[in-house]
Amino acid sequence: MLLAGKQTIIVDVAHPLSIPVSAPAVAPTGEPHPRRYLVLAIVSVALLMASVDQTIVATALTALQHDLHAPVNWSSWTITVYALGQILVMPLAGRFSDQYGRRTVFLSAVALFTGASLACGLAGNIYVLVALRAVQAIGGGAFMPSATGIVSDFFGRDRDRAVGLFTSIFPIGGLLGPVLGGVFVTYWSWRGIFLVNVPLGVGLLVVGALLLPRSRRSVGHTPDFVGIGLLLLGLLAAMLATSLLASAHAVPVVVGYIVAVAALGAFVRHSARDPDAVIPMRLLRGHGFGVVHLVNFMSGATTLGFGALIPLYAHDRYSLSALSSGTLLTARAVGVIAVAGVTTFALRRVGYRLPMAVGFALMAIGLVLTALRPPVGLPPYVWLAISSAVTGIGMGTSIPAANNAVLHLAPDSAAAISGVRGMFRQAGGITGISIVTVITAQSANPGAVQADAFLVFAVVLLALIPLVSRVPDHKGSW
C-alpha cells in the first residue's frame, strides 16, 4: 500500500511455504496467528544461543591462554567485547527491525552469528578471536530486538505474555553456558564452544527462511547515518572508558568519558531535530520512557553486577572452589525460571508496577543476605545458595514486567523499544561491574569490599521502588 505524501510502502507478504500470501501476521480482529508457537520456538532458539555465548567462554579462558599463547587481559576481552558489541547493536537492530522488517533483520543476525561462530572456532590467534567475537556480538545483539518485534506481530493480544516468556530463556542460557563450556573444554577443545553454534545456526536459518513470513516494513527513508555514527561513538567511548576503570592509566578513561558525553549530547540534539532519527526522541524521554530507561540502567547494574561478582565473592570471602562458586548461579537461575512464567501470566491482572516493586524488594533482601555472614552451623555454600535463589525469585518477578513496560504505548515500535531497553540494561551492568572491580582491586580485603557492594546494590534497588510508581501501568490485554 502506498501512502500519499509519505511515500511509505507497507509490505505484508508471507512465504508461500508457510502462511498464505493473503494472511497477515495478526488477524484483523487482533487474534494471534495460529502458527505463533512455532514462531516463538524459532526465535527462542536464537535467544538461547546468544545467551549461552555470554557465559560459555568464561570456562575456556585458561585454555585460550595456553593454546593461543594469549595474555590474560586479551583473553578476558573475548567476554568484554561480546558485551560491548551487544550494547552497541541493540538499539540499531531494534530501529532497523521496525523500519526494514523483523524477518530480514532476524535472519541476517542468524547468518552473521553463525558465520562468526565458525570463524571464531578456526581463529589462529587471540587478536583475531577478539575481533571475531565482536562480529558475533553484532549478530547475537540483534536477536532480542528483532525477535520481540516478530512475537509482537504474531501474538496479537497475547504479545505481553509471549514477551514475558523470553525472561526464562536467558537464565537457561546462563545455566547451560558454563556447563557446556566445561564439557567442550574437557572432552574436546575450546574451539567446540564456537563450532557448536554452526549446525544450530544453519538449521535455524533454513527453518526461519521457510516459516517466518515477511513482516511489515516501511521503506523510503534513508538511514540516519549521522545519528548512527554519533550513537556508536558515544556508546563505544563510554563503555571502553568504563571497562578501563581498573587500569592504572587515568588519561584514557577521562578522554573516553569526555568523548562519550560530547557524542551522546550531539546525538540527543540530533534526534530532537530529525523526525527519522535512528532512535526517535519519543522513545528516549517521551511519556514513561525516560523513567523506564533509568530503572533498567540501575537494575541492570545490580542484577548483572551480582551475577558477575557472586562467584568471585564466594571465593574471596569463603574460599569456595571455582566449581562450587560457579554453581551458585544455578540457584539464581532456578529462582528466575521458577517464578518468571507465573509472573508473565499474572501481568494482565496485576499490571507492571506491583511485580517490579515486589521483585526489587526481594532482590534487595537476597543481596543483603549475601552480604551477611551465614548463621552459626550453616555452611557458607548453603547460605549463599539460599540468598542467590531469593535474588533469582526477585528477578523472575520483576523482569517480565520490566520487559513489557511501555511496549503498549508504541506496539509498532516494539523492536526499537526492546533494543533501547537492552542497551540501558547491559550498559548498567558493565558500569556496576567495572566500578566494583576498581574498588576491589585496591582493597586488602576483597571479600569485605564485595559484601559492601552488595549492600549498596540493595540500597539502589530499594531506591528504585518509588520510581516504579511513575512507570505507565497497564492491565488487561493489549
C-alpha positions in Angstrom: 0.0 0.0 0.0 1.4 3.4 -0.9 0.5 6.3 1.4 0.5 9.6 -0.5 2.7 12.3 0.8 4.9 10.0 3.0 6.0 7.6 0.2 5.8 4.7 2.6 5.2 1.2 1.2 3.7 -1.3 3.6 4.6 -4.8 2.7 2.9 -7.8 4.2 3.7 -10.8 2.1 4.0 -14.3 3.6 6.3 -17.0 2.4 4.4 -19.4 0.1 5.6 -22.5 2.0 4.3 -21.3 5.4 1.3 -18.9 5.6 -1.0 -18.0 2.8 0.0 -14.8 1.0 -3.1 -13.0 2.0 -2.8 -13.8 5.7 -1.2 -11.1 7.9 0.9 -12.0 11.0 -2.0 -11.0 13.2 -5.7 -11.3 12.2 -7.7 -8.1 11.7 -9.5 -8.9 15.0 -6.3 -8.8 16.9 -6.3 -12.6 17.4 -2.9 -14.2 17.4 -1.8 -16.2 14.4 -2.3 -20.0 14.7 1.4 -20.6 13.9 2.5 -18.4 16.7 4.1 -21.1 18.9 6.2 -22.3 16.1 7.4 -18.8 15.5 8.1 -18.4 19.3 10.2 -21.6 19.2 12.3 -20.4 16.3 13.2 -17.1 17.9 13.7 -18.7 21.3 16.4 -20.9 19.9 18.2 -17.9 18.7 17.9 -16.1 22.0 19.2 -19.2 23.8 22.2 -19.3 21.5 23.0 -15.7 22.3 22.5 -16.2 26.0 24.7 -19.3 26.1 27.5 -17.4 24.4 27.5 -14.8 27.1 28.8 -17.3 29.7 30.2 -20.3 27.8 33.6 -18.6 27.0 34.3 -18.0 30.7 35.2 -21.6 31.2 37.6 -21.6 28.3 39.8 -18.6 29.3 42.6 -20.8 30.7 42.6 -23.0 27.5 42.6 -19.9 25.3 45.7 -18.5 27.2 47.5 -21.9 26.8 46.6 -22.8 23.2 46.8 -19.3 21.7 49.6 -18.0 24.0 47.4 -15.2 25.0 47.9 -12.6 27.8 45.2 -12.8 30.4 44.0 -9.3 29.6 43.4 -10.2 26.0 41.7 -13.5 26.7 39.3 -11.7 29.0 38.4 -9.4 26.2 36.7 -12.3 24.5 34.0 -11.8 27.1 34.1 -8.0 27.4 33.9 -7.3 23.6 30.8 -9.6 23.3 29.0 -7.5 25.9 30.2 -4.2 24.3 29.1 -5.4 20.9 25.6 -6.2 22.1 25.2 -2.8 23.7 26.2 -1.1 20.5 24.0 -3.1 18.2 20.8 -3.5 20.2 19.3 0.0 19.6 20.2 0.0 16.0 18.8 -3.5 15.4 15.6 -2.5 17.0 15.1 0.5 14.8 16.1 -1.3 11.7 13.7 -4.2 12.6 10.8 -1.7 12.8 11.8 0.1 9.6 13.0 -2.6 7.3 11.3 -5.7 8.5 11.8 -8.0 11.5 12.3 -11.1 9.4 15.1 -9.6 7.4 17.0 -8.4 10.4 16.5 -11.6 12.3 17.7 -13.9 9.5 20.6 -11.6 8.8 21.5 -11.8 12.5 21.4 -15.6 12.4 23.6 -15.7 9.3 26.1 -13.3 10.9 26.2 -15.0 14.2 26.6 -18.4 12.6 29.4 -17.3 10.2 31.2 -15.5 13.0 31.0 -18.6 15.3 32.6 -20.7 12.6 35.4 -18.2 12.1 35.9 -18.0 15.9 36.3 -21.7 16.0 39.0 -21.6 13.4 40.9 -18.5 14.8 44.6 -18.8 14.9 45.5 -16.1 17.5 43.8 -14.2 20.3 43.6 -10.9 18.4 41.7 -12.3 15.5 39.4 -14.2 18.0 38.6 -10.9 19.9 37.7 -9.2 16.6 35.5 -12.1 15.5 33.8 -12.1 18.9 32.8 -8.5 18.2 31.3 -9.6 14.9 29.5 -12.5 16.7 28.1 -10.0 19.2 26.5 -7.9 16.4 24.5 -10.9 15.4 23.7 -12.0 18.9 22.7 -8.5 20.0 20.3 -8.2 17.1 18.3 -11.3 18.2 16.3 -9.8 21.0 15.0 -6.7 19.3 14.0 -8.4 16.1 12.6 -11.4 18.0 10.5 -9.0 20.1 9.1 -7.4 17.0 8.3 -10.8 15.4 6.5 -12.0 18.5 4.7 -8.7 18.9 3.4 -9.1 15.3 2.4 -12.7 15.7 0.8 -12.9 19.1 -1.6 -10.0 18.9 -3.4 -9.6 22.2 -1.1 -12.2 23.8 2.1 -10.4 22.9 2.6 -9.4 26.5 2.7 -13.0 27.7 5.0 -14.1 24.8 7.5 -11.3 25.5 7.4 -12.1 29.2 8.2 -15.7 28.5 11.5 -14.5 27.0 12.6 -13.9 30.6 13.0 -17.6 31.1 15.3 -18.0 28.1 18.3 -16.1 29.3 18.6 -17.7 32.7 18.5 -21.1 31.0 21.3 -20.0 28.7 23.3 -18.7 31.6 22.8 -22.0 33.3 23.8 -24.1 30.3 26.8 -21.9 29.2 29.3 -22.8 31.9 28.3 -26.5 31.9 28.6 -26.8 28.1 31.8 -24.9 28.1 33.3 -27.2 30.7 32.3 -30.3 28.7 33.7 -29.0 25.5 37.0 -27.8 27.0 37.4 -31.1 29.0 36.5 -33.6 26.3 37.2 -31.7 23.1 38.6 -28.2 22.7 37.8 -24.6 23.3 37.0 -24.4 19.6 34.0 -26.6 20.2 32.2 -23.8 22.2 32.0 -21.8 19.0 31.7 -24.6 16.4 28.6 -26.0 18.2 26.7 -22.9 17.0 27.3 -23.7 13.3 24.8 -26.6 12.8 22.3 -24.9 15.1 22.6 -21.7 13.2 22.4 -23.3 9.8 19.2 -25.2 10.8 17.7 -22.1 12.3 18.4 -20.1 9.2 16.8 -22.7 6.9 13.7 -23.1 9.2 13.4 -19.4 9.7 13.6 -18.6 5.9 10.9 -21.2 5.2 8.5 -20.5 8.0 8.8 -16.8 9.0 6.7 -14.7 6.8 7.8 -11.3 5.7 6.7 -8.7 8.2 5.6 -5.1 7.6 8.3 -2.7 6.7 8.5 0.9 5.7 10.9 2.0 3.0 11.6 5.3 1.5 13.6 6.7 4.4 17.3 6.9 4.2 19.2 5.5 7.1 20.1 8.1 9.8 23.9 7.8 9.3 24.6 10.9 11.4 22.6 9.6 14.3 24.1 6.1 14.0 27.6 7.4 13.9 27.1 9.7 17.0 25.4 6.9 18.9 28.1 4.3 18.2 30.9 6.8 19.0 29.2 7.8 22.3 28.4 4.3 23.5 31.8 2.8 22.5 33.7 5.6 24.2 31.6 5.3 27.4 31.9 1.5 27.6 35.6 1.4 26.8 36.3 4.1 29.4 34.2 2.2 31.9 35.9 -1.1 31.2 39.3 0.6 31.7 38.5 1.9 35.1 40.5 -0.8 36.7 43.6 0.2 34.8 46.3 2.4 36.2 46.1 4.9 33.4 43.6 7.7 34.1 44.1 9.6 30.8 42.3 7.1 28.5 39.4 6.9 31.0 39.0 10.7 31.2 39.3 11.2 27.4 36.8 8.4 26.8 34.2 9.9 29.1 34.7 13.4 27.5 34.2 11.9 24.0 31.2 9.9 25.2 29.5 13.0 26.8 30.1 15.1 23.7 29.0 12.4 21.2 25.8 11.4 23.2 24.9 15.1 23.7 25.2 15.7 20.0 23.1 12.5 19.4 20.3 13.8 21.6 20.2 17.2 19.9 20.2 15.4 16.5 17.4 13.1 17.5 15.3 16.0 18.7 15.6 17.7 15.3 15.4 14.7 12.9 11.9 13.1 12.6 13.6 10.0 11.1 16.3 9.6 13.8 17.6 6.1 14.3 16.1 6.3 17.9 13.2 8.7 17.9 13.2 11.1 20.8 9.8 9.9 22.0 11.4 6.5 22.7 14.1 8.1 24.8 12.3 10.6 27.0 8.7 10.5 26.0 5.9 9.7 28.4 7.1 6.9 30.7 10.1 6.0 28.6 12.7 8.0 30.5 11.9 6.6 33.9 11.8 3.0 32.5 15.2 3.5 30.9 16.6 4.8 34.3 15.1 1.8 36.1 16.6 -0.6 33.5 20.0 1.0 33.8 20.1 0.9 37.6 18.5 -2.6 37.9 21.0 -3.8 35.2 23.9 -2.5 37.4 22.6 -4.5 40.3 21.4 -7.7 38.8 24.1 -8.2 36.2 26.7 -7.0 38.7 25.5 -9.6 41.2 25.7 -12.4 38.6 29.2 -11.5 37.6 30.5 -10.9 41.1 29.0 -13.7 43.2 31.5 -16.5 42.2 34.4 -14.2 42.9 32.8 -13.1 46.2 32.3 -16.8 47.2 36.0 -17.5 46.5 37.4 -14.3 48.1 35.4 -14.3 51.3 34.7 -18.0 51.9 37.5 -19.7 49.9 35.0 -21.8 48.0 36.3 -23.7 45.0 35.8 -22.4 41.5 33.3 -25.2 40.8 31.2 -24.5 43.9 31.3 -20.8 43.3 30.1 -21.2 39.8 27.2 -23.4 40.7 25.8 -20.6 42.9 24.5 -19.0 39.7 22.5 -22.2 39.2 20.4 -21.4 42.3 19.7 -17.9 40.9 18.7 -19.3 37.5 16.4 -21.8 39.1 14.8 -19.0 41.1 14.2 -16.9 37.9 12.8 -19.8 35.9 10.5 -21.0 38.7 8.8 -17.6 39.0 9.0 -15.9 35.6 6.3 -17.9 34.0 3.8 -17.3 36.8 4.6 -13.6 36.8 4.2 -13.4 33.0 0.6 -14.8 33.1 -0.3 -12.6 36.1 0.7 -9.3 34.4 -2.8 -8.6 32.9 -4.3 -8.9 36.3 -1.8 -7.0 38.4 -0.1 -4.7 35.9 3.6 -3.8 35.8 4.2 -1.7 38.8 3.4 -4.3 41.5 5.7 -7.1 40.2 8.5 -4.6 39.6 8.3 -3.2 43.2 8.0 -6.7 44.8 10.8 -8.1 42.6 13.2 -5.2 43.5 12.4 -5.7 47.2 13.1 -9.4 47.0 16.3 -8.8 45.1 17.4 -6.3 47.8 16.7 -8.9 50.5 18.7 -11.5 48.6 21.6 -9.1 48.3 21.6 -8.2 52.0 21.6 -11.9 52.9 24.5 -12.4 50.5 26.5 -9.7 52.2 25.8 -11.0 55.7 27.7 -14.0 57.2 25.8 -17.3 57.5 24.3 -18.2 60.8 26.3 -20.4 63.1 26.2 -24.0 61.9 25.1 -23.3 58.3 27.8 -23.9 55.6 28.6 -20.7 53.6 27.8 -22.5 50.3 24.2 -23.3 51.5 23.8 -19.7 52.8 24.9 -18.2 49.5 22.8 -20.6 47.5 19.7 -19.6 49.5 20.5 -15.9 49.1 21.1 -16.4 45.3 17.8 -18.2 45.0 16.0 -15.3 46.7 17.6 -12.9 44.3 16.6 -15.1 41.4 13.0 -15.1 42.6 13.1 -11.3 42.7 14.5 -11.2 39.2 11.8 -13.6 37.9 9.2 -11.4 39.5 10.4 -8.1 38.1 11.9 -8.7 34.7 8.8 -9.9 32.9 7.1 -6.6 33.9 10.1 -4.5 33.1 10.4 -6.2 29.7 6.8 -5.3 28.9 6.6 -1.8 30.4 5.9 0.9 27.8 5.6 -1.6 25.0 1.9 -1.0 25.0 2.5 2.7 24.4 4.0 2.1 21.0 3.4 -1.5 19.9 4.5 -0.7 16.3 7.9 0.2 17.7 8.3 -2.9 19.9 11.6 -3.9 18.4 13.1 -0.4 18.8 11.9 -0.2 22.4 13.4 -3.7 23.1 16.7 -2.6 21.6 16.9 0.6 23.7 15.9 -1.3 26.8 18.6 -3.9 26.3 21.2 -1.1 25.7 20.4 0.6 29.0 20.3 -2.7 31.0 23.6 -4.0 29.6 25.3 -0.6 30.0 24.2 -0.5 33.6 25.6 -4.0 34.1 29.1 -3.1 32.7 29.1 0.1 34.8 28.3 -1.6 38.0 30.8 -4.4 37.5 33.6 -2.1 36.5 33.2 0.2 39.5 33.1 -2.6 42.0 36.1 -4.2 40.3 38.1 -1.0 40.6 37.4 -0.7 44.3 38.1 -4.3 44.9 41.4 -4.2 43.2 42.6 -1.5 45.5 41.5 -3.2 48.7 43.4 -5.5 51.0 40.2 -7.4 51.8 38.3 -8.0 48.6 35.6 -10.2 50.1 34.6 -7.4 52.6 34.5 -4.8 49.8 32.3 -7.0 47.6 30.0 -7.6 50.6 29.7 -3.8 50.9 29.0 -3.5 47.2 26.1 -5.9 47.6 24.6 -3.8 50.3 24.9 -0.7 48.0 23.2 -2.7 45.3 20.4 -3.4 47.7 20.0 0.3 48.6 19.9 1.1 44.9 17.1 -1.4 44.3 15.1 -0.1 47.2 15.5 3.5 45.9 14.1 2.4 42.6 10.8 1.3 44.2 9.4 4.9 44.4 10.3 5.4 40.7 8.2 2.4 39.8 5.1 4.4 40.7 5.9 6.6 37.6 6.1 3.6 35.2 3.0 3.6 33.0 0.9 0.8 34.3 -1.3 -1.4 32.1 -3.8 -4.2 33.0 -5.7 -6.4 30.6 -4.7 -7.4 27.1 -3.2 -5.1 24.6 
